[in-house]
């Protein structure tokens, strides 16, 4: 089963980090995460799941 969530791109609150471990906005992984077309991947990913059967899948 697949349930689409409203927010598809990872945000700072996705990662429960303490303040001393927060990533800088210019960190290469943060920059790369913004460049990835998450909504396109989400649409493709959802095609592999039934809308009514099985346990809910984790979001991409």
N, C-alpha and C positions, 0 to 999 in steps of 0.2 A: 504494500500500500504506500502511496506517496501523498504527502500533504505539502503543498507549496507554502513557504513562509513569505512574509512581506519583504523582509530584508534579505537580500541574497549575497551582498558583498560583506566580507568580514569587517567588523569595526573593532575599536579598542575594547568595547565591553564584551566582545566575543571571547577574548582571552582574559581570564580573571588573574591579572598580574597585580602585585603590590606596586605602589608608586615608584619605588626605587628600581623596578624592573620594567617600567614602561618603555616602549620603543619610541625613538625619535621619529618625527614625521619624514625626515630625509633618509631614514634607514632603507637600505636597498630592498629588503623584503616587504616593507610597508609600501614603497613605491611600486614594486612589481605587483603586489596584491591589488593596487588601484588600476593597473593596466589590464588586468585579466577581465574579459567580458563574462562575469559570473552569471548573468541572466541567461546568456546563450547556453552555457554549460548546464545550467539548471533545467532548461527546457529539454535538452537532449537526455539528461539523466532521468528525468521524470518518465520518459517513454518506456523505460525498462521495468516499470512497476505498475501493478494493478491499482485501480482507484478504490476498489472495495475489498480486496483480499490481502491477508497477511498483516504482519506487524508494520507500523509506520517506519519508513526509511529515514535515515538521518539526512539533513540537508547537505548539499555539496559544500 
